[in-house]
């Protein structure tokens, strides 16, 4: 597992992956999202909405919410070969 984390950190350090933090407008969106979403998923959905990105997640509750509300979302299982 440590190897995978080091690989992700290297991608961030080399600028291939950008880390995003919630902005003030995102916190207003998070407050309006269902409580059943985890904090991380809620913040990610808010950021993705603001930036018009596609949200990739493995969280079933987040996927269901995105499908119901029109948030662009790809289930992680669609990207990972079995």
C-alpha positions, 0 to 999 in steps of 0.5 A: 500500500505504501508504494501506491501512496508514494506514486500518488504523491509523486504525481502531485509533486510533479504537477500531473495531479492537482490537489484542490481545496474547498473555496468559500462558495463550495462550503455553501453548496456542501451545506445544501447537500444531503447529510447522508453524503460523507464530508469528503464526497460532499466537498468533492461534489461541490468543487466539481460542480463549481469547476465543471469537472467530472466526479469519479467516486466509489461511494454508492451514495455519492453516485446515486446523488450525482445521477439524481441531480445531474452532476457529471459522475463516473463510478470508479468501478467503470474505470478499473478492470476486474 
